[in-house]
Amino acid sequence: MITSSDELEAGLPAPDFAIPDATGAVRTLAEFRGGPVIVYFYPAAFTPGCTTEACDFRDNLASLTADGYTVIGISPDPVERLAEFAAAEQLPFPLLSDVDAAVARAWGAWGQKTVGDRTFDGLIRSTFVIDAAGEVAWLEYDVAPTGHVAWLRETLAAASVEASA
């Protein structure tokens, strides 16, 4: 069970951020405006679920890019760990470091988690689609890492068909 009291809503502006990527360069959401952006939050580099999810985005990046999407991953890992993760898994999209979880909190991706019989605060695996104007077009909290990108692509394709109808 996972709960966050500050979840975002579709149709509202996505909170901007200014945090470092795996190279140490500060990146902002605003710099990606003009096209849709997929922002996904993951708990920790090199863990099985997070590696599965990152590689799934990597393996589907060409089709997402062809549809106009930019992909950004955000975790509480330090820059050095993100650089190692990006290199080891050949991740060609930006990985951003949110070590104090300020961005995750602003996006509602930080909250209470229960795993087994342990309850603690932590990052909630979440995915957001931000439109060209910087508004939340679609979001999902507590996503499963396996098969998530295929499900996301189906959801985006269905939304695209509905929008053009």
C-alpha positions, 0 to 999 in steps of 0.5 A, spaced: 500 500 500 502 506 498 499 513 499 501 520 498 497 526 500 500 531 494 498 527 488 498 531 482 492 531 477 491 531 470 490 538 467 494 542 472 501 545 470 507 540 472 512 543 477 518 545 474 525 543 477 532 544 477 536 538 479 543 535 476 543 529 471 548 524 471 553 528 468 552 534 473 549 539 469 543 542 472 536 540 468 529 543 468 523 541 466 522 548 462 527 546 457 523 540 455 517 544 453 515 544 446 514 537 446 511 531 450 515 529 456 515 522 459 517 523 467 518 517 471 520 516 478 524 510 480 526 508 487 534 506 486 539 505 480 541 498 480 535 494 483 532 489 479 525 493 478 528 499 477 533 496 472 528 492 468 524 499 468 530 503 465 531 498 460 524 497 458 524 505 457 531 504 453 528 498 449 522 502 447 525 509 446 526 509 438 518 508 438 517 513 444 521 518 440 518 517 433 512 519 437 515 525 439 516 524 446 522 525 451 524 521 456 526 523 463 528 518 469 528 521 476 531 518 482 534 520 489 540 517 487 546 521 487 549 524 480 555 519 481 550 513 482 546 515 476 552 516 471 554 508 473 547 506 472 547 510 465 553 507 463 552 500 465 545 499 462 547 504 456 541 508 458 541 514 452 536 519 456 537 523 462 537 521 469 536 526 474 538 526 481 533 528 486 537 526 493 533 530 497 526 528 494 524 535 493 522 534 486 518 527 488 515 530 494 512 536 489 510 531 484 506 526 489 511 521 488 514 521 495 510 518 501 508 512 505 509 505 503 508 498 506 512 493 503 511 486 507 510 488 514 515 494 514 511 501 513 516 507 511 516 514 507 520 513 500 519 514 493 513 511 489 514 509 482 510 513 478 510 516 471 507 522 468 506 525 461 507 532 460 504 536 454 508 541 450 505 547 454 507 544 461 501 541 463 500 534 466 496 530 461 496 523 464 499 520 470 500 514 474 502 512 481 505 506 484 506 503 477 509 496 476 516 496 473 515 490 468 511 491 462 509 498 464 512 501 458 508 497 453 502 499 457 504 506 457 505 506 449 498 503 449 495 508 453 498 513 449 496 511 443 489 510 445 489 517 448 492 520 441 486 516 437 481 519 442 484 526 441 484 526 434 476 523 434 
